[in-house]
Amino acid sequence: MTAKNRQWTTKQDGLDNLELGETNIPEPKDGEVLVKIKAVSLNYRDTEVCQGEYTHHSSLDSGQPLVPCSDMAGEIVASKSPLWKKTGVRVLSTFNQTHLTGQIKESDLASGLGFPLPGVLAQYRVFPDYALVLVPDYLDDAEACTLPIAAVTAWTSINGFRPLGQYLDLTDPQAEDQEKKPPPVLLAQGTGGVSVAALQIAHAAGLATIVTSSSDDKLDRARKDLGASSGINYRTHWEWHEFVLEATEGAGADYILETGGADTLRRSFACVAFGGTIACIGYLSGKGEDGADGGAEGGLNRLNVNVLALRRNVTLKGILNGPRDRFEEMLGFYEKKRIRPVVDKVFGFEEAKDAFKYLAEGAHFGKVVIKVAD
Ligand SMILES: NC(=O)c1ccc[n+]([C@@H]2O[C@H](COP(=O)([O-])OP(=O)(O)OC[C@H]3O[C@@H](n4cnc5c(N)ncnc54)[C@H](OP(=O)(O)O)[C@@H]3O)[C@@H](O)[C@H]2O)c1
């Protein structure tokens, strides 16, 4: 064990101002475990936090400075918890740590890692014993650390209305939905972390998938590597909703994972199937109706419906990640289907700034990872 704990901090004042510093390795108290962090994956939200732009949850304030990032894979090195008696066990963080089951509460947001609580871009961190899940053996640390936000959000978007344990899997001979011919269609927007996880989950579950992207190369990769049924370039085909209707013979998409936000939501409404679900997840094209930034100062009138839906998790299905029990359900599915998360690029711990900038540029396909230790 090194004597000190190296960690990155942000004053939420820009990616260039991230600082690498040292503290003492924290000691677990009763009900806590100390984890040696092996790998951290980045989410779009982490770049927002570091740039002071994560302002749409008006009840949250982090204080500064803050260790960024929420998603890590690591190993238990000390425990004061009866739940985790052994050291050497491989674990994953959960994002809103007190969200254990069912619907998220506003109070759960206060337990979010990497804002408002200190995050995981460090060599060591203490976690409450309830805020960890086991890593499936077949996944390496870089793959596993991609799951807590991106994959759980995709999983919740597809299965959130289903009872726990009865997730959608048309490849299961007992599945009721197997009767549906053609199979339900999932639409993913872009090829970032949430969308790629959604394409993998949906394909493994026997759904048809359509993907949009700004890049023809990424569309090819989604078709070849992830089994996407079809894809459309939203830069060259701005009216991509018409393509979705054509590709589904007018029926539309049954599950739309709305990661685009202000510029995409109306098109999603135009190409959703009757009775379909639009999961309001993200805001890559903006949070405001007419160029407003959608922050606390932007005012309710200017906030896009997509963000209004997600920030209180309302039906038009606003999505705020998912509870621990759903995460564990999803890990069972991943293991059964042997899904390997798509890691686009792995950066070293000292290269964290480059990793954040790489993610912010949007050239990635799937997830960007920072390796913290071997
Ligand atoms: N509510 C939740 O619980 C939750 C959880 C996770 C993420 N999110 C949000 O969901 C969004 C996606 O997150 P992420 O981590 O997957 O991001 P990411 O990995 O950074 O994904 C970025 C990709 O999205 C695509 N994109 C960019 N602008 C777009 C636009 N105008 N329309 C459609 N696609 C666009 C691009 O793909 P191409 O290069 O292929 O064009 C880009 O590479 C973010 O807004 C994030 O904050 C919310």
The ligand as a Gaussian input file, in Angstrom:
#p B3LYP/6-31G(d) Opt

LIG

0 1
 N      -30.193000      10.865000     -16.803000
 C      -29.214000      10.018000     -16.547000
 O      -29.261000       9.183000     -15.615000
 C      -28.011000      10.047000     -17.432000
 C      -27.056000       9.027000     -17.360000
 C      -26.000000       9.028000     -18.272000
 C      -25.898000      10.053000     -19.214000
 N      -26.816000      11.050000     -19.213000
 C      -26.754000      12.109000     -20.224000
 O      -26.935000      11.473000     -21.492000
 C      -26.130000      12.106000     -22.475000
 C      -25.179000      11.072000     -23.049000
 O      -24.252000      10.703000     -22.047000
 P      -22.988000       9.804000     -22.406000
 O      -22.211000       9.656000     -21.136000
 O      -23.422000       8.614000     -23.170000
 O      -22.214000      10.799000     -23.363000
 P      -20.971000      10.584000     -24.288000
 O      -20.373000       9.227000     -24.093000
 O      -20.096000      11.765000     -24.127000
 O      -21.677000      10.606000     -25.733000
 C      -21.430000      11.604000     -26.642000
 C      -21.941000      11.182000     -28.025000
 O      -23.294000      11.566000     -28.199000
 C      -23.527000      11.920000     -29.552000
 N      -24.095000      13.273000     -29.706000
 C      -23.512000      14.453000     -29.499000
 N      -24.346000      15.448000     -29.812000
 C      -25.486000      14.870000     -30.252000
 C      -26.712000      15.368000     -30.763000
 N      -26.917000      16.690000     -30.908000
 N      -27.676000      14.484000     -31.123000
 C      -27.462000      13.148000     -31.008000
 N      -26.308000      12.629000     -30.543000
 C      -25.350000      13.481000     -30.175000
 C      -22.182000      11.836000     -30.248000
 O      -22.157000      10.579000     -30.921000
 P      -21.692000      10.496000     -32.442000
 O      -20.224000      10.842000     -32.421000
 O      -21.963000       9.099000     -32.845000
 O      -22.502000      11.495000     -33.219000
 C      -21.191000      11.873000     -29.105000
 O      -20.010000      11.183000     -29.403000
 C      -25.463000      13.278000     -21.755000
 O      -26.255000      14.428000     -21.920000
 C      -25.440000      12.840000     -20.311000
 O      -25.364000      13.891000     -19.406000
 C      -27.851000      11.064000     -18.350000

